[in-house]
């Protein structure tokens, strides 16, 4: 899309006003992005001195600790094989199950405006309420009401709560995330679809395009750039996904539902300063692991964008 | 010849009223989906009026006695205690709701205004720096950086922002990056430049141009983003958990309350009641403003009418 910029800044007054508007955001970015990340980068190469209780020095030992923690059984106690597996499994499930369903629901709402408006409100409403509240409701529903209902209706014995037992809780949490994750993305997709020119749709219908064909050949190519944004952000966030563990289990999530993002968050917020260099090195390693596929898929999706 | 170029008689504007099997399938899926979403809420709501015996014996049915006193019990016993910096503070539910309102209003104003002004500057003024800011926003959204939480805690402590209400509610929330930046930019770019040209010809300076022309034309997007940010800040509890435990909000209090098994009120019905008390203001806001929120936030065209 051609960018429209008003050329009103080419005066002294405009320049001064522009600078005034930029002071706070630039300062904020310098302090809370560059300095924080530089400090994190620096700490990854430092050591906590127990005598002076300061972080100092220069060493690569922290990266050795990270390697030992992930591959050598570790001393802090994260279940990393499960955590990494859960992160990638959640991403694949999101791509294979959640994304197509989100598309087709959005497309259905776009094509059926009268019915669609009511559904849009109903689908969007849960995302307005705190995830903590929705998870609270779901936790007690899944642990108390749902098992009893399944036992009564289908005769399947009550296992004791679907979020309490190892064989059930991962998929119970995923199903909850699947159903509650449509809200804002659906809204963005529907509005992107509404931007499709009516004449294009009319011309397609004259050529005999059906409901499904229209989506494949017209709608999806036009909203591809919108989907691309979410796809690349999803790649970047694979290992940061906390899977709703913190609101459900606090700092004591069971091993089978832990993710890399959850472990990193809990450790960072509960462990003291002596672990900060290790956590910084850990974060740096995770960032590098995630950066390469993010850049690749950003390039790749730009290459295959039908509108380019 | 005429038959060769004859177009089929199809009314492409008016809906035929017939649905394909695919549409019917999605419709059925949506019904099941809505049932899945709303059943826990409905069940939870009825459960808040029960006691221990009725919870065990009448798990699914309507409450035989509507125990509104359960909500009063929660209001009286929903207490969060903060001990730190040499003091012990106790916060009731009313205290935490008040904290939530103050924190959410101030933080939302800061974050929405900063984001809006930055997007305005980048979309309205044709400087290279505008492009730098746009690229940076895209960069920091798409390039993952993990493990910065310990560093940010250290920086906040160094700057005196840690456990400091002004620091967390104001300074931290002067950030401008994120998807909202692009949405606001798209909206401002959609404003015809004839308005600004006319104002400039009439002698308006930059401040007058902004306050009397551009901001009034884009107040819709500001309001929409403000509401979305308010809901986000109201619901956020991890920021309080990490940086500002001495100023607990309702969302943080609910998390503590739900994970507390030693207090006076530990029944499921009490915890669900606490959840509804906290969700109620947001549901009211959504009911009032749902059209504003839903009728057209777009990455391509900003706010639509």
Interface residues (C-beta under 8 A of the other chain):
Chain A: X1 X3 X4 X5 X6 X7 X8 X9 X10 X13 X14 X15 X16 X17 X18 X21 X22 X24 X25 X28 X29 X31 X32 X33 X35 X36 X37 X39 X40 X43 X44 X101 X104 X105 X108 X111 X112 X115 X119 X120 X121 X122 X123 X124 X125 X126 X128 X129 X130 X131 X132 X133 X134 X136 X137 X138 X140 X141 X142 X144 X145 X148 X149 X179 X180 X182 X187 X188 X191 X192 X194 X195 X201 X202 X205 X206 X208 X210 X211 X212 X226 X229 X232 X233 X236 X237 X239 X240 X246 X247 X250 X261 X264 X265 X268 X269 X273 X275 X276 X279 X280 X281 X282 X283 X284 X286 X287 X290 X291 X294 X298
Chain B: X7 X8 X10 X12 X13 X20 X22 X23 X26 X27 X29 X30 X33 X34 X36 X37 X38 X39 X40 X41 X43 X44 X47 X55 X59 X60 X114 X117 X118 X120 X121 X123 X124 X125 X126 X127 X129 X130 X133 X136 X140 X141 X142 X143 X144 X145 X146 X147 X148 X149 X150 X151 X152 X153 X154 X155 X159 X172 X174 X175 X176 X177 X189 X193 X196 X200 X205 X206 X207 X209 X210 X231 X234 X235 X237 X238 X241 X242 X251 X254 X255 X258 X259 X268 X271 X272 X275 X276 X278 X279 X282 X283 X285 X286 X290 X293 X294 X296 X297 X298 X299 X300 X301 X304
